[in-house]
């Protein structure tokens, strides 16, 4: 239907475009290949804490699961909309103009939709800020070479107010880490302000990728006049999002001939047992890289699903370094076994999630992490990644 409309010369608009025509509240829009759901949820958390007790509402919508059109008639000028935006939604915008646009990263994904052309996919992401004007702000990842190069050229050419975030470099304008202790520093409007130590973040924000997400959310909220004391408190209380590095359960490691399913007793030595982590939202290779990078101990990786043109080569060094085993399932199981199975000491191909959890239970040892981080979409076996993650969670709790 959409193809026919376009071939007939009819305009095709995405839901976020149409909803934006009627939205009176300022919009903070967030996109990226990875991290956008966590960053959107975290940014919404920061605003909700800031507006507590005031006559201001926070609407969290978009690709996160709640369409903006469900709420747009309720949005008032004093409210704030925080939106997760996908490339699919950006493909069909015309005038969509966020007050703050946050671009987290761009790495290969959904190439089956974009003619196996990474440049086409990247250009779709960059549409996030194509309609921004004076008074708007573009927040971007200084550590992503592709993003930095494109944004800085576009900002210079169009006079955009661009603020960088970086975990490695002291930026002229934006937010960065300073000193060996890793202190978060704002450098905005000609002023420098220390926020907090990065290690003071909530446990749900562990990992380098979540540090980038934290910086993006914090600076987006700060330029919308959320006070630093609110930011500090909120960043220590964020509980995370389901299906993204979600700890499901910690069990005893399996003994030879045993099932290892008993939960650890309260007071047992920290670090013992097997941690089961649901990362079903990791639907591309880069998301799995971030997940593996977050854990120090040996990992039993459950991966596979509907492949989107994945190149697993970037994962091989981490699998060699941290992998206890690889368990492959779904349509791409053969490819996962071929590409990653040889990088781990053990590997096993299975036909279902139930078989995957049973295999992981046999293979995991004390101190290991069993990580469901598929690198693929779920549509070969499930309606969405939530159903896949819910199934994994249920099976793990039933072990």
N, C-alpha and C positions, 0 to 999 in steps of 0.2 A: 504493500500500500504506500509506504513512504517512497520507495523507488519510483512508483508510478506518478506520485504527486510531483516529485522533483523533475522527472522527465517531462511532465506537462507544464513546467514553469511555475508551479505553485510554491509559495513559501512554506517551509517546514520549520516549526519552532519546538524546542524542547520544553518540558514542563517548567524548568527553572526560569526560562525566558519569559513565558507567559505569566507565571506567578510574580515575577519581578515587576511587571507593569503595574501591579496593584499593591505593591509592598511599600508602606510609608516608613518602616523602620530601617535604620542603617544595617547593611549586611556585611558580616565578616565571612568571606568565602575562602575555603581551604581546599587545595588539591595537591596531588603528588602521587607517584606510583605506590609509595608505601608510607604508612604513618598517618594518613589523613583521618581515619576514624578515631584513633587515639587522640590526635591533636584537636579534632573537632569536639570530642567529648570533654577533653581537658579545658579547652577554651570556654565551652559552655559552663563548666564547673567554676571557672574563675569568675565569670560574669554573674552567675547565680549567687555566689557568695558575696560579691560586691554589691548586688542589688537587694540583698536580704533586708526586708523591712521597708523598702522603698516602693513607690508605685511605678515600678519598671519590671517588665517581663523579659525573660530570655527564651527565645525559640530556637531549638536545635533541630535542624531539618536537613533535607537534601538526600544525598546518596547514603546517608547513615540509616535510612529506613523510614523516615517520615517526610513525605513530600511537602514542600513549602506551600503549595496550593491548599493544603489542609488548614493552614494557620494564617494565611496572608491577610484575610479580612479582619483578623483580630489584632494584627501588628500595628502599633501606634508609633508616632515619631520618637517617643522617649524610650521605646523598647529596643532590643538588639536581636538580630537574627544571626545565628552562627550556622553556617552551611558547609557540609561536606559536598564537594563537587567532583564528578567523574569526567573523564575525557568524553564519554558517550554523551553526557549532558551538554558539555561545551561544544560538541560538534554542531549543535543547532541553536546557538544563541545569536542574537542580533544587537540588542541594546543592553544586555545584562551588565550591570556596573556595580561591583561591590565597593563599599567604602574602604574596606581593607581586604586586599587579596594576598593570601599566603601561599607561596609555591615551595613545597617541601623538597622535592627531588623528582628527577625524571630518569627512569631506567627502563629497559625493554619490557613490555607487557602488552597484551591484547594485540599482538602483531597480526593475528589471523583476521582481525577487523580492519587493519590499516595496510593491507596489501603487502604484509611482511616488510614494511618500510618503517623503521624506527623514527625517521625524520617526520613522517606524517603524524605519528603518534605524539611526538614531542610538540609539534606545532599545535595540535589540539589542546594540549595542556597549557600552552602559552596564551591561548585565547582567554584565559581567566582574567587577564588585566588589559585586554585590547581596548576596552571602552573607558578605562579609568582616566580621570581628568584632574585638574587642580583641586586640591583639598582631599584627594584620595591618597592612600598609602599602599605601596607594594612591599611585602615582606618576602625575602627570598633567601635560599640556602647558599651562602658564600662558599661552602665546602664542595658543592656539586659544580664541577667545571662547566658542564653544559648549561645549567641554569644560570650560573654567574655570568658567563659570556653573553648569553642572549639578553638577560635582564639589564645588564649594565649598558649594552648598546642601545636597547630600547628606551631605557630611562634617560640616557643622555640625549637621544634624538627627540624624545617627546616631552622632556622636562618632568618626568614622574618623580614623586617623592618615594625613593626606594630605601628601605632599611634592611640591612643584612643580618643574618644570624650565623654564628660560626663556633664550632667547638675547638678549632685549631688556630685561628688567626684573630688578632686584634683588629677589628673593623673600625672604620672611621665613623660610621653611623649605623646604629643598630644595637645588637646584644652579642656578647662573646664571653669566653672563659678567660680568667686571668690568674696568673700565679700557679705555683705547684699545687696549691690546695684546691684549685678549680673553683674560683669565685665567679658567680654570674654578675656581669657588669652591663648596665644599660648606658648607651651613649646616644642620647636623643635630645634634639632641640638645643644643641650646644652645651648640654650638661652631662656629667658623668655621675652615675649612681650605682652603688653596690647593692645587690638584691639579697643574695644568700649563697651559701656553699652548694655546689651541685650535689654533693653527697647527702644533703639534707632532704632531698626529694623523697616522695613516698616510694615504698618498695615496688609498687606497680609500674613505676617509671624507670626501672632498672635498664641498663644497656645503653650503648652509645647512641643507637637510633632514637631511643626515647629521650636522651639528652637533647638531641636536635629538635624533637617534637616539643619538649619543654620550653626551649628557647623561643621557638616560633609562636607558641601559645602565649607565653609571657609577654613578649614584645607586642603582639597583636592586641592583647588586653591593655597593656600599659599605654599605648598610643590612643586608646579609647577611654583613657583617664581612670582606669582601675588603679587604686592606690597600691603602693609596694607592700604595705603590711598585709593587705588582703591577698596579694599574690603569694607572699611567703607562707601564710597559713594554708592557703588552698593547695599549694604544691606539695604540702606534706600530708594532705588528707585524701588525695585522689585515689580512688579504688580500682581504676583500670576499666577495661571494657571486656565483655565476654568474647571468647574465641581468639583473643590476642594474648599469647603467653599467659594463659589463665591456668593457674595451679589447681588441678582437680582434686588431687589426693596424694598422700605419701604412704607407701606400703612397705612392708618388709620385703627384702630381696628374696627371690626364690632360692630355696636350697635344692640340691640335686634330688629329683623325685618329688619335690613339694610344689605348692602353687604360689607361695609367697604373698597371699592376698591380704593378710591381716594388716590392719592399720597400726602404725607405731603408737605405743603407749605414751601418754604425757610424761615428760621428764626424761625420755630416752635421749641419748647423746645427739646433739645437733649435727646434721649432715649425714645421718644414717638413713638407710632405706632407699627406696626408689621414688622419685618425684615424677608424677604424670602430668604433663603440660599440654593443654589444648591450644593449639595455634592454627586452628582451621582457617582463619582469615588470611593466612599466608598463601595467597593464590599465585605467587610468582617467585621466581628464583631469588630475586634480591631480598624479598621478605624472609625467605628461609635463611639466607646468609646472615641477616640481622639476628634472627632467632638463635642460630648456632653460635654466633659471636657473643650472645648474652650469657652463655653457660660455660663454666670452667671444666666441670667433670665430664666423664664419658657420656655419650648420648646415643640412645637407640632412636634412630630417625624413622618415622613412618611417613612415607611420601608417595605421591601419585594421584592420579585423577585424570581429568581431561586436559591434555597438553595444549598449550597455546603458542607453540613454536619455541619451547624452552631450550636454552643452552645451559647445561648444568656444569660447565667447566669451572665456573667461578666457585662452585661449592666444593670441588674435589679437595683442595688443600685443607679446608675446615673439617671435612669428613675424615680425611686421613689423620688429622690432628686430634679430633675429639670423638670420632665415631666408634662406638662399641659395635653397632650393627646397623644395617639398613633393612627396613621392611617395606616392600613395594607392593602397591595395590592399585586397582583401577585400570582404565584404558591405557595409561602410560606405564604400566608396571614393567613391561619388557624394556622400555627405554630407561627407566630409573635403574633397573638392575644392570643394564649395560653401561650406563654412564657413571653411576655412583656405587653400585654393589661391589665393584672391585676395589674401591677406595677404603672400605671398612673391613675389619677382620672377619666379619660374618655378614651374610645377607640372606634374605628369604623373600620369596614372592608368594602372595596370598590372594584369595579371591574375595574377601569381605573384610569389613572393619572388625567384626568379631574375631576372625582369624588373625588379624593384625594385632589386636590387643593380646591375644593368647600367645602369639609368637614373641611379642615384646616382653611379656611377662617371663617367658622362658629365658630370653636372652639377657635381660637386665641383671645387673649386679649391684651390690650395696654401694650407694653413692651416685648411681647413675640417674640420668634424666631420660624418661621416655617422652619423646617430643613428636606430637602430630603436627607436622608443618609441611603440607602437601606439595607446595610449589605449583599447583594446578587448580583449575576450577573444579567444582564439585558435580557438574551437570551430568557426568557419566553414571553416577550412582544416587545423587540427591538433588533436591530442588534448589538448594543453595548451601553456602558454607555454614550457615547456622544449623541446618539440619544435620550436616556432617559432624559438626562439633558437638551438637547435642547427643548424637548417637555415640560418639567416642566417650563423652562424659558418662553417659548411662552405663556403657559397657565397663568402663573403668570402675565405677562405683559398685558394679555388680560382681566384680572379680572376687 
